[in-house]
Amino acid sequence: MRRLTHVQTGRASEPAPCHRRALLIAGGVFMGFNARAEGGWPIRPVRYINPFPAGGPTDTLSRIVCQHLAEMTGQQFVVENKSGMGGNIGVDAIAKSSPDGYTIGLFTQASHAIAPTLYSKLPFDPEKDFTVIGLLYQVPYVLLARNDFPGKTVPELIAMAKAKPGKYTYGSAGAGTTPHLIGELFKQRAGIDIVHVPYRGGAPATQDLLAGQVDLMFDNVAGHLARNRAKKLQCLGVATLERMLAAPEIPTIAEYLPGFDMPGWGGICGPAGLPSAMIEKASGLISNAAQTESLKTAYSNLGAKAVWKNPADTLAFVRNDAQRLAPIIKASGAKVD
């Protein structure tokens, strides 16, 4: 097995003249860097795998950071959507790609903190088959309902579901994803029976929710605030302890089920064995992108928060989250063979 590696962010060697470097940084672009400087990456287009379908929340968040990286480097970051198996197909494609630095992609709570406990067998080893580059964002998950759903609050939904067990359905981005786990946890905590309908990502699940094919849905909030305000669907509750700054009018599920807290996150990784200079360069570039006001504002408008962590801190964060979620997953009874 290939070993998961990490490299602390730091200052790379910079042979370019000082005045030229200062002008480049001041201008916010890196197009003129010599190929030998800053690890020599990227010198050609980069393939970025998003393990969920186009048009979904993770796709939107990924395309925002890829646009920033393209502007900073002068190279294309081409988003390729490879969905299925709760995101594991796309993540597996990252793990099995060439470790040359020209295939990277999104890894999430689903693949690295939930899947190891939820799945009896995975096509990849979360601890050995990846090079972590950094954590990128955190995002609240929300309980959504079709716009004409008669339950307008979490207590009303729970009462309806208790009165008619098995009648109502909830969609998710797929079996084994964070929304699936949140749904199972919600069922357990509320003492209700609602039927899980898995999709190949958040985008097709949202389409069926808007069309009234499913009653409810758990998904990360990115993209749904605008639909809620346009009265295309309802946001019944947020799966965090505190209300969102972007939408303080939406109550938390914890206000009705104390302690209910399931925030999500996403980061950027590559296959195991990436060159250390490339990791350092990529980590620095993504850190710079995550700290720009334009990216932070774009994420905030979607209900997400840009939260950069370097490779070492990201590894610690992921391992702690996996340990935190393992007993919750086991107690929920959720399992994917």
The 8 nearest C-alpha neighbors of each residue, nearest first, counted from 0:
[[1, 2, 127, 128, 124, 271, 3, 123],
 [2, 0, 128, 127, 271, 3, 272, 129],
 [1, 3, 127, 271, 128, 4, 0, 272],
 [2, 4, 127, 129, 130, 271, 128, 126],
 [5, 3, 130, 2, 271, 131, 272, 6],
 [4, 6, 310, 131, 311, 130, 7, 3],
 [7, 5, 310, 8, 279, 275, 278, 311],
 [6, 8, 310, 311, 9, 309, 5, 279],
 [9, 7, 279, 309, 6, 282, 283, 10],
 [8, 10, 7, 11, 279, 283, 280, 6],
 [9, 11, 12, 8, 279, 37, 13, 283],
 [10, 12, 37, 13, 9, 38, 280, 279],
 [13, 11, 37, 14, 36, 10, 38, 15],
 [12, 14, 36, 15, 11, 37, 16, 20],
 [13, 15, 12, 16, 36, 17, 33, 35],
 [14, 16, 13, 17, 20, 19, 33, 32],
 [17, 15, 19, 18, 20, 14, 13, 21],
 [18, 16, 20, 19, 21, 15, 14, 22],
 [17, 19, 21, 20, 16, 22, 15, 23],
 [20, 18, 22, 16, 17, 21, 23, 15],
 [21, 19, 23, 17, 22, 18, 24, 16],
 [22, 20, 18, 24, 19, 23, 25, 17],
 [21, 23, 25, 19, 20, 24, 26, 18],
 [24, 22, 20, 26, 25, 21, 28, 29],
 [23, 25, 27, 21, 26, 22, 20, 28],
 [24, 26, 22, 23, 27, 21, 28, 20],
 [27, 25, 23, 24, 28, 22, 21, 29],
 [26, 28, 24, 25, 23, 71, 29, 22],
 [29, 27, 71, 26, 23, 30, 24, 72],
 [28, 30, 72, 71, 31, 32, 23, 27],
 [31, 29, 73, 72, 32, 28, 71, 74],
 [30, 32, 29, 33, 23, 28, 72, 73],
 [33, 31, 30, 29, 34, 36, 15, 37],
 [32, 34, 36, 35, 31, 39, 15, 37],
 [33, 35, 39, 36, 32, 42, 40, 38],
 [36, 34, 39, 33, 38, 37, 32, 40],
 [37, 35, 33, 39, 38, 34, 13, 32],
 [36, 38, 11, 39, 280, 12, 13, 35],
 [37, 39, 276, 277, 36, 40, 280, 35],
 [40, 38, 34, 35, 36, 37, 41, 42],
 [41, 39, 42, 38, 277, 280, 34, 37],
 [40, 42, 43, 39, 74, 44, 72, 45],
 [41, 43, 40, 34, 39, 74, 44, 72],
 [42, 44, 41, 74, 45, 75, 101, 40],
 [45, 43, 75, 74, 76, 46, 41, 42],
 [46, 44, 101, 76, 102, 77, 75, 47],
 [45, 47, 102, 77, 101, 76, 103, 78],
 [46, 48, 104, 78, 103, 77, 102, 79],
 [49, 47, 104, 79, 78, 80, 50, 103],
 [48, 50, 80, 105, 51, 104, 79, 81],
 [51, 49, 89, 86, 82, 81, 80, 90],
 [50, 52, 82, 200, 49, 86, 80, 81],
 [53, 51, 82, 80, 200, 55, 54, 202],
 [52, 54, 58, 55, 80, 51, 202, 59],
 [53, 55, 202, 58, 52, 59, 56, 57],
 [54, 56, 202, 58, 201, 53, 57, 52],
 [55, 57, 221, 59, 58, 222, 60, 54],
 [58, 56, 60, 59, 55, 61, 51, 49],
 [57, 59, 61, 55, 56, 60, 53, 54],
 [58, 60, 56, 62, 61, 57, 63, 55],
 [61, 59, 57, 63, 58, 62, 56, 64],
 [62, 60, 58, 63, 59, 64, 57, 65],
 [61, 63, 65, 59, 64, 60, 66, 58],
 [62, 64, 66, 60, 61, 65, 59, 67],
 [63, 65, 67, 66, 61, 62, 68, 60],
 [66, 64, 62, 68, 67, 63, 76, 69],
 [65, 67, 69, 63, 64, 68, 62, 70],
 [66, 68, 64, 70, 65, 69, 288, 71],
 [69, 67, 65, 71, 70, 66, 72, 64],
 [70, 68, 66, 74, 75, 72, 73, 67],
 [69, 71, 67, 68, 73, 72, 66, 28],
 [72, 70, 28, 68, 29, 69, 73, 67],
 [73, 71, 29, 30, 69, 74, 70, 68],
 [72, 74, 30, 69, 70, 71, 75, 29],
 [75, 73, 69, 44, 72, 43, 76, 41],
 [74, 76, 44, 69, 77, 45, 73, 43],
 [77, 75, 45, 65, 69, 46, 44, 47],
 [76, 78, 46, 47, 75, 45, 79, 44],
 [79, 77, 47, 48, 46, 76, 80, 49],
 [78, 80, 48, 47, 49, 77, 81, 46],
 [79, 81, 49, 52, 50, 48, 51, 53],
 [82, 80, 89, 50, 51, 49, 79, 88],
 [83, 81, 51, 50, 52, 86, 89, 80],
 [82, 84, 199, 86, 85, 88, 87, 81],
 [85, 83, 87, 86, 88, 173, 174, 82],
 [84, 86, 173, 176, 175, 174, 83, 87],
 [85, 87, 50, 83, 84, 82, 88, 89],
 [86, 88, 90, 84, 89, 85, 91, 110],
 [89, 87, 91, 90, 83, 86, 84, 82],
 [90, 88, 50, 81, 92, 91, 87, 86],
 [89, 91, 87, 93, 92, 88, 50, 94],
 [90, 92, 94, 88, 93, 89, 87, 123],
 [93, 91, 89, 95, 90, 94, 96, 88],
 [94, 92, 90, 96, 91, 95, 270, 269],
 [93, 95, 270, 91, 92, 128, 96, 129],
 [96, 94, 92, 93, 91, 270, 97, 128],
 [97, 95, 93, 94, 92, 270, 98, 102],
 [96, 98, 99, 95, 270, 102, 100, 101],
 [99, 97, 273, 270, 100, 272, 96, 271],
 [98, 100, 97, 101, 273, 274, 102, 272],
 [101, 99, 98, 102, 273, 277, 103, 269],
 [100, 102, 45, 99, 46, 103, 44, 98],
 [103, 101, 46, 100, 47, 45, 269, 96],
 [104, 102, 269, 47, 268, 46, 48, 93],
 [105, 103, 48, 47, 267, 268, 49, 269],
 [104, 106, 267, 49, 266, 268, 48, 107],
 [107, 105, 266, 265, 267, 268, 110, 90],
 [108, 106, 265, 109, 110, 264, 266, 111],
 [107, 109, 112, 111, 110, 264, 113, 263],
 [110, 108, 176, 113, 177, 107, 114, 111],
 [111, 109, 114, 107, 108, 113, 87, 112],
 [110, 112, 108, 125, 109, 113, 114, 107],
 [111, 113, 321, 108, 320, 109, 110, 114],
 [114, 112, 109, 115, 116, 117, 111, 110],
 [113, 115, 117, 110, 118, 116, 109, 111],
 [116, 114, 113, 117, 118, 112, 111, 110],
 [117, 115, 114, 118, 113, 325, 328, 119],
 [116, 118, 114, 334, 115, 335, 113, 175],
 [119, 117, 335, 120, 114, 116, 336, 115],
 [118, 120, 336, 335, 117, 121, 116, 334],
 [121, 119, 118, 122, 336, 115, 335, 123],
 [120, 122, 123, 118, 119, 124, 115, 114],
 [123, 121, 91, 120, 124, 87, 88, 90],
 [124, 122, 121, 91, 125, 128, 94, 127],
 [123, 125, 127, 126, 128, 121, 122, 129],
 [126, 124, 111, 127, 128, 123, 129, 115],
 [125, 127, 124, 3, 128, 129, 2, 111],
 [128, 126, 2, 3, 1, 124, 125, 129],
 [127, 129, 271, 1, 124, 94, 3, 2],
 [130, 128, 271, 270, 3, 269, 94, 127],
 [129, 131, 271, 269, 4, 3, 270, 268],
 [130, 132, 268, 310, 133, 5, 129, 269],
 [133, 131, 268, 310, 267, 282, 278, 130],
 [134, 132, 310, 309, 308, 267, 266, 313],
 [133, 135, 266, 308, 307, 313, 265, 136],
 [136, 134, 266, 307, 306, 265, 305, 133],
 [137, 135, 305, 306, 304, 265, 264, 134],
 [138, 136, 264, 304, 263, 303, 306, 265],
 [137, 139, 303, 263, 264, 262, 304, 219],
 [140, 138, 262, 219, 220, 263, 239, 238],
 [141, 139, 219, 238, 218, 220, 237, 262],
 [140, 142, 237, 236, 217, 218, 238, 220],
 [141, 143, 217, 236, 235, 216, 234, 237],
 [144, 142, 234, 216, 233, 215, 235, 141],
 [145, 143, 215, 233, 214, 232, 146, 148],
 [146, 144, 232, 148, 214, 147, 208, 211],
 [145, 147, 232, 233, 148, 231, 144, 230],
 [148, 146, 145, 149, 232, 144, 211, 233],
 [147, 149, 145, 150, 146, 144, 214, 151],
 [150, 148, 151, 147, 156, 155, 146, 159],
 [151, 149, 156, 155, 148, 152, 159, 153],
 [150, 152, 149, 155, 235, 153, 148, 156],
 [153, 151, 155, 235, 154, 150, 156, 236],
 [152, 154, 156, 155, 235, 157, 236, 252],
 [155, 153, 157, 156, 152, 158, 255, 150],
 [156, 154, 150, 158, 152, 153, 157, 159],
 [157, 155, 150, 153, 159, 154, 158, 160],
 [156, 158, 154, 160, 159, 155, 161, 153],
 [157, 159, 155, 161, 156, 160, 154, 162],
 [160, 158, 156, 162, 157, 161, 155, 163],
 [161, 159, 157, 163, 162, 164, 158, 191],
 [162, 160, 158, 159, 163, 191, 164, 157],
 [161, 163, 159, 160, 158, 164, 157, 191],
 [162, 164, 160, 161, 166, 159, 165, 167],
 [165, 163, 192, 160, 166, 161, 162, 193],
 [164, 166, 193, 192, 167, 194, 163, 160],
 [167, 165, 164, 163, 193, 168, 160, 194],
 [166, 168, 193, 165, 214, 194, 160, 169],
 [169, 167, 194, 214, 193, 213, 195, 215],
 [168, 170, 215, 216, 195, 214, 196, 213],
 [169, 171, 216, 196, 197, 204, 195, 215],
 [170, 172, 197, 173, 178, 179, 217, 216],
 [171, 173, 200, 201, 198, 199, 197, 176],
 [174, 172, 197, 85, 198, 171, 199, 176],
 [173, 175, 85, 197, 176, 179, 84, 335],
 [174, 176, 85, 179, 173, 114, 117, 335],
 [177, 175, 109, 85, 179, 178, 173, 174],
 [176, 178, 180, 109, 179, 181, 175, 108],
 [179, 177, 217, 181, 180, 218, 176, 171],
 [180, 178, 182, 176, 177, 181, 171, 174],
 [179, 181, 177, 183, 182, 178, 184, 176],
 [182, 180, 178, 184, 179, 183, 185, 177],
 [181, 183, 185, 179, 180, 184, 178, 186],
 [184, 182, 186, 180, 185, 181, 331, 187],
 [183, 185, 181, 187, 186, 182, 331, 180],
 [186, 184, 182, 188, 183, 187, 189, 181],
 [187, 185, 183, 191, 189, 184, 188, 190],
 [186, 188, 184, 190, 185, 189, 183, 331],
 [187, 189, 185, 190, 186, 184, 256, 191],
 [190, 188, 186, 191, 187, 185, 157, 256],
 [191, 189, 187, 188, 186, 192, 161, 185],
 [190, 192, 186, 189, 161, 160, 193, 164],
 [191, 193, 164, 165, 186, 160, 194, 190],
 [194, 192, 165, 167, 168, 191, 195, 164],
 [193, 195, 168, 165, 169, 167, 196, 192],
 [194, 196, 169, 168, 170, 197, 193, 171],
 [197, 195, 170, 169, 194, 171, 198, 168],
 [196, 198, 173, 171, 174, 170, 172, 195],
 [199, 197, 173, 172, 200, 204, 171, 203],
 [200, 198, 83, 173, 172, 82, 85, 203],
 [201, 199, 172, 51, 198, 52, 202, 173],
 [200, 202, 172, 204, 55, 203, 205, 171],
 [201, 203, 55, 205, 204, 200, 54, 206],
 [204, 202, 206, 205, 201, 200, 207, 198],
 [203, 205, 201, 207, 206, 202, 198, 170],
 [204, 206, 208, 202, 203, 207, 201, 209],
 [207, 205, 203, 209, 204, 208, 210, 202],
 [206, 208, 210, 212, 204, 209, 205, 211],
 [207, 209, 205, 211, 213, 210, 206, 145],
 [208, 210, 206, 207, 211, 145, 205, 232],
 [211, 209, 207, 208, 212, 206, 213, 145],
 [210, 212, 208, 213, 209, 145, 207, 214],
 [213, 211, 207, 210, 208, 214, 209, 206],
 [214, 212, 208, 211, 168, 215, 169, 207],
 [215, 213, 168, 145, 144, 169, 167, 211],
 [216, 214, 169, 144, 143, 213, 168, 170],
 [215, 217, 170, 169, 143, 171, 142, 144],
 [216, 218, 142, 178, 141, 171, 143, 182],
 [219, 217, 140, 178, 141, 220, 216, 171],
 [220, 218, 140, 139, 221, 141, 138, 56],
 [219, 221, 223, 140, 141, 302, 139, 222],
 [222, 220, 301, 56, 302, 223, 219, 303],
 [223, 221, 301, 224, 56, 220, 225, 226],
 [222, 224, 226, 220, 225, 221, 227, 301],
 [223, 225, 227, 226, 222, 228, 220, 301],
 [224, 226, 228, 227, 223, 229, 222, 301],
 [227, 225, 229, 223, 231, 224, 228, 232],
 [228, 226, 230, 224, 232, 233, 229, 225],
 [227, 229, 225, 230, 226, 224, 231, 232],
 [228, 230, 226, 227, 231, 225, 232, 224],
 [231, 229, 227, 228, 232, 226, 146, 233],
 [230, 232, 226, 229, 146, 227, 209, 233],
 [233, 231, 146, 145, 227, 230, 144, 226],
 [232, 234, 144, 227, 146, 143, 235, 145],
 [235, 233, 143, 236, 142, 227, 144, 141],
 [236, 234, 152, 142, 143, 233, 153, 151],
 [237, 235, 251, 252, 250, 142, 141, 234],
 [236, 238, 251, 141, 252, 239, 140, 250],
 [237, 239, 140, 260, 261, 252, 141, 251],
 [240, 238, 260, 241, 237, 261, 262, 251],
 [239, 241, 260, 253, 251, 259, 258, 242],
 [242, 240, 239, 243, 251, 237, 253, 250],
 [241, 243, 247, 251, 250, 244, 249, 237],
 [242, 244, 246, 247, 245, 241, 302, 249],
 [243, 245, 247, 246, 242, 302, 241, 299],
 [244, 246, 243, 302, 247, 299, 300, 301],
 [247, 245, 243, 248, 244, 249, 242, 224],
 [248, 246, 243, 249, 242, 244, 245, 250],
 [247, 249, 246, 250, 242, 243, 245, 244],
 [248, 250, 247, 246, 236, 251, 242, 234],
 [251, 249, 236, 242, 248, 237, 252, 254],
 [252, 250, 237, 236, 253, 254, 242, 238],
 [251, 253, 236, 254, 255, 237, 238, 256],
 [254, 252, 257, 256, 259, 251, 255, 258],
 [255, 253, 252, 251, 256, 257, 250, 240],
 [254, 256, 253, 252, 257, 154, 153, 251],
 [255, 257, 253, 254, 252, 259, 258, 188],
 [258, 256, 253, 259, 254, 255, 252, 240],
 [257, 259, 253, 260, 256, 240, 254, 239],
 [260, 258, 253, 257, 256, 252, 238, 239],
 [259, 261, 239, 238, 240, 258, 262, 253],
 [262, 260, 238, 239, 263, 259, 181, 140],
 [263, 261, 139, 239, 138, 140, 260, 238],
 [264, 262, 138, 137, 139, 108, 261, 140],
 [263, 265, 137, 136, 138, 108, 107, 262],
 [264, 266, 107, 136, 106, 135, 134, 137],
 [267, 265, 134, 135, 106, 133, 105, 107],
 [266, 268, 105, 104, 132, 133, 106, 134],
 [269, 267, 131, 132, 130, 104, 103, 105],
 [268, 270, 103, 130, 129, 93, 104, 102],
 [271, 269, 129, 94, 130, 98, 93, 128],
 [272, 270, 129, 130, 128, 3, 1, 273],
 [271, 273, 98, 274, 270, 130, 4, 1],
 [272, 274, 98, 271, 100, 99, 275, 130],
 [275, 273, 277, 276, 272, 278, 99, 100],
 [274, 276, 278, 277, 279, 273, 6, 5],
 [277, 275, 38, 279, 278, 274, 280, 37],
 [276, 278, 280, 274, 38, 275, 279, 40],
 [279, 277, 275, 281, 276, 280, 282, 132],
 [278, 280, 276, 282, 277, 8, 281, 283],
 [279, 281, 277, 283, 278, 282, 37, 38],
 [282, 280, 284, 278, 283, 279, 277, 285],
 [281, 283, 279, 285, 280, 284, 132, 278],
 [282, 284, 286, 280, 281, 285, 279, 287],
 [285, 283, 287, 281, 286, 282, 280, 288],
 [284, 286, 288, 282, 287, 283, 289, 281],
 [285, 287, 283, 289, 284, 288, 282, 307],
 [286, 288, 284, 290, 285, 289, 283, 291],
 [287, 289, 285, 290, 291, 286, 67, 284],
 [290, 288, 286, 287, 291, 305, 285, 294],
 [289, 291, 287, 288, 286, 292, 295, 294],
 [292, 290, 293, 288, 294, 289, 295, 287],
 [291, 293, 295, 294, 296, 290, 289, 297],
 [292, 294, 296, 291, 295, 297, 290, 298],
 [295, 293, 297, 296, 291, 292, 298, 289],
 [294, 296, 292, 298, 297, 293, 305, 299],
 [295, 297, 299, 293, 294, 298, 292, 300],
 [298, 296, 294, 300, 295, 299, 293, 301],
 [299, 297, 303, 295, 301, 296, 300, 304],
 [298, 300, 302, 296, 303, 301, 297, 304],
 [301, 299, 297, 298, 302, 296, 245, 303],
 [302, 300, 221, 298, 299, 303, 222, 297],
 [301, 303, 299, 221, 300, 220, 245, 298],
 [304, 302, 138, 298, 299, 301, 137, 221],
 [303, 305, 137, 136, 299, 298, 306, 138],
 [304, 306, 136, 295, 289, 135, 307, 298],
 [307, 305, 136, 135, 304, 137, 308, 134],
 [306, 308, 135, 134, 286, 305, 289, 309],
 [309, 307, 134, 133, 313, 312, 306, 310],
 [308, 310, 133, 312, 311, 313, 8, 7],
 [311, 309, 133, 313, 132, 5, 312, 131],
 [310, 312, 314, 313, 309, 5, 7, 315],
 [313, 311, 315, 314, 309, 310, 308, 316],
 [314, 312, 316, 310, 315, 311, 308, 134],
 [315, 313, 317, 311, 316, 312, 310, 318],
 [314, 316, 312, 318, 313, 317, 319, 311],
 [315, 317, 313, 319, 314, 318, 312, 320],
 [318, 316, 320, 314, 319, 315, 313, 321],
 [317, 319, 321, 315, 320, 316, 314, 322],
 [318, 320, 322, 316, 317, 321, 323, 315],
 [321, 319, 323, 317, 322, 318, 112, 324],
 [322, 320, 112, 318, 324, 323, 319, 325],
 [321, 323, 319, 320, 325, 324, 318, 326],
 [324, 322, 320, 321, 325, 319, 326, 327],
 [323, 325, 327, 321, 322, 326, 328, 320],
 [324, 326, 328, 322, 327, 323, 116, 321],
 [327, 325, 329, 328, 324, 330, 323, 322],
 [328, 326, 324, 330, 325, 329, 331, 323],
 [329, 327, 331, 325, 326, 330, 324, 333],
 [328, 330, 326, 331, 332, 327, 325, 333],
 [329, 331, 327, 332, 328, 326, 333, 184],
 [332, 330, 328, 333, 329, 184, 183, 327],
 [331, 333, 330, 329, 334, 328, 183, 187],
 [334, 332, 331, 328, 183, 117, 329, 335],
 [335, 333, 117, 118, 332, 336, 119, 175],
 [334, 336, 118, 117, 119, 175, 333, 174],
 [335, 119, 118, 334, 120, 117, 121, 175]]
